[in-house]
């Protein structure tokens, strides 16, 4: 007779991660806290029954989870393309994904990564858009340094070593490249996350009528002096537990109203910065899926 074996699940794996851990990770991920301080602060939570190993594993990305669409999905074709960026780093490179059954041309969407280079999560977002019939292009700000290194900590350090104005010019050049690509119509959208949300706001403020729709996820605005140049309709997504980014919204909203910009802003209460990223514990499935469905509806309205 076999004996029944009880399965013991560690308490830390079923209890919610304390909000402080998310806040510390956000500060660390955005250069407001060094790694030593971040790890020390996580260590203070051991008194509550959490191990540092569990917390770091939960907070750091696990890109195996970020593969909603396989890179070899039969309905897409994914390649890498380079483009000229004379005002940036001279040349850029990005992940180009097109629908397998594309006949002629399709609307384009630029996909902009966070502050750590073109990681697997952002590539997956590009594939999701291609499944919806768009030509998606996700540039890598780290191309001049050899590209995303496969590690977010190293990628973050690499991106912070680059001159911000040159990175911005790389993305402006990428938008022009995509807008004029032989596979795309004259309709261009952009979606970005965190740093990428800032870049979408910047593109809206610099491209004028060349951008047809912008969707920044938890992104800060471009310089205030540029706000009057915005012509594209915007759909903005904010996390409720994101004081750093949300503090910039009232003034930005006032600028959008003054410039008579068409916009809609959504705040998802109780979720953290990065809630759309399905590779970490910050991921909020219901809110992420709702925000993404709104994004697709927005692009369908303005790019089709």
JOWORA-V151211 format. One record per residue. N is the residue number from 1. RES is the residue in one small letter. OMEGA is omega as a letter, one per 40 degrees, with the letter a starting at -180 (NA if undefined). Layout:
BEGIN
n->{N & N}
res->{RES & RES}
omega->{OMEGA & OMEGA}
END
This chain:
BEGIN
n->{1 & 2 & 3 & 4 & 5 & 6 & 7 & 8 & 9 & 10 & 11 & 12 & 13 & 14 & 15 & 16 & 17 & 18 & 19 & 20 & 21 & 22 & 23 & 24 & 25 & 26 & 27 & 28 & 29 & 30 & 31 & 32 & 33 & 34 & 35 & 36 & 37 & 38 & 39 & 40 & 41 & 42 & 43 & 44 & 45 & 46 & 47 & 48 & 49 & 50 & 51 & 52 & 53 & 54 & 55 & 56 & 57 & 58 & 59 & 60 & 61 & 62 & 63 & 64 & 65 & 66 & 67 & 68 & 69 & 70 & 71 & 72 & 73 & 74 & 75 & 76 & 77 & 78 & 79 & 80 & 81 & 82 & 83 & 84 & 85 & 86 & 87 & 88 & 89 & 90 & 91 & 92 & 93 & 94 & 95 & 96 & 97 & 98 & 99 & 100 & 101 & 102 & 103 & 104 & 105 & 106 & 107 & 108 & 109 & 110 & 111 & 112 & 113 & 114 & 115 & 116 & 117 & 118 & 119 & 120 & 121 & 122 & 123 & 124 & 125 & 126 & 127 & 128 & 129 & 130 & 131 & 132 & 133 & 134 & 135 & 136 & 137 & 138 & 139 & 140 & 141 & 142 & 143 & 144 & 145 & 146 & 147 & 148 & 149 & 150 & 151 & 152 & 153 & 154 & 155 & 156 & 157 & 158 & 159 & 160 & 161 & 162 & 163 & 164 & 165 & 166 & 167 & 168 & 169 & 170 & 171 & 172 & 173 & 174 & 175 & 176 & 177 & 178 & 179 & 180 & 181 & 182 & 183 & 184 & 185 & 186 & 187 & 188 & 189 & 190 & 191 & 192 & 193 & 194 & 195 & 196 & 197 & 198 & 199 & 200 & 201 & 202 & 203 & 204 & 205 & 206 & 207 & 208 & 209 & 210 & 211 & 212 & 213 & 214 & 215 & 216 & 217 & 218 & 219 & 220 & 221 & 222 & 223 & 224 & 225 & 226 & 227 & 228 & 229 & 230 & 231 & 232 & 233 & 234 & 235 & 236 & 237 & 238 & 239 & 240 & 241 & 242 & 243 & 244 & 245 & 246 & 247 & 248 & 249 & 250 & 251 & 252 & 253 & 254 & 255 & 256 & 257 & 258 & 259 & 260 & 261 & 262 & 263 & 264 & 265 & 266 & 267 & 268 & 269 & 270 & 271 & 272 & 273 & 274 & 275 & 276 & 277 & 278 & 279 & 280 & 281 & 282 & 283 & 284 & 285 & 286 & 287 & 288 & 289 & 290 & 291 & 292 & 293 & 294 & 295 & 296 & 297 & 298 & 299 & 300 & 301 & 302 & 303 & 304}
res->{x & x & x & x & x & x & x & x & x & x & x & x & x & x & x & x & x & x & x & x & x & x & x & x & x & x & x & x & x & x & x & x & x & x & x & x & x & x & x & x & x & x & x & x & x & x & x & x & x & x & x & x & x & x & x & x & x & x & x & x & x & x & x & x & x & x & x & x & x & x & x & x & x & x & x & x & x & x & x & x & x & x & x & x & x & x & x & x & x & x & x & x & x & x & x & x & x & x & x & x & x & x & x & x & x & x & x & x & x & x & x & x & x & x & x & x & x & x & x & x & x & x & x & x & x & x & x & x & x & x & x & x & x & x & x & x & x & x & x & x & x & x & x & x & x & x & x & x & x & x & x & x & x & x & x & x & x & x & x & x & x & x & x & x & x & x & x & x & x & x & x & x & x & x & x & x & x & x & x & x & x & x & x & x & x & x & x & x & x & x & x & x & x & x & x & x & x & x & x & x & x & x & x & x & x & x & x & x & x & x & x & x & x & x & x & x & x & x & x & x & x & x & x & x & x & x & x & x & x & x & x & x & x & x & x & x & x & x & x & x & x & x & x & x & x & x & x & x & x & x & x & x & x & x & x & x & x & x & x & x & x & x & x & x & x & x & x & x & x & x & x & x & x & x & x & x & x & x & x & x & x & x & x & x & x & x & x & x & x & x & x & x & x & x & x & x & x & x & x & x & x & x & x & x}
omega->{a & i & i & a & i & i & a & i & i & a & a & a & a & i & i & i & a & a & i & a & i & a & i & i & i & i & i & a & a & i & a & i & i & a & a & i & i & a & i & a & i & a & i & a & i & i & i & i & i & i & i & i & i & a & i & i & a & a & a & a & i & a & i & a & a & a & i & i & a & a & i & i & a & a & i & i & a & i & i & a & i & a & i & i & a & i & i & a & i & i & i & i & i & a & a & a & a & i & a & a & a & i & a & a & i & i & a & i & i & a & a & a & i & a & a & i & a & a & a & i & a & i & i & i & i & i & i & i & i & i & i & i & a & i & a & a & a & i & i & a & a & a & a & i & i & i & i & a & a & a & a & a & i & i & i & i & i & a & a & i & a & i & a & a & i & i & a & i & i & a & i & i & i & i & i & i & a & i & a & a & a & a & a & i & i & i & a & i & i & i & a & a & i & i & i & i & i & a & i & i & i & i & i & a & a & a & a & a & i & i & a & i & i & i & i & i & i & i & i & a & i & i & a & a & a & a & a & a & a & i & a & i & a & i & a & a & a & i & a & a & a & a & a & a & a & i & a & a & a & i & i & i & i & i & i & i & a & a & i & i & i & a & i & i & i & i & a & a & i & i & a & i & a & a & i & a & a & i & a & i & i & a & i & a & a & a & i & a & i & i & a & i & i & i & a & i & i & i & i & a & a & a & a & NA}
END
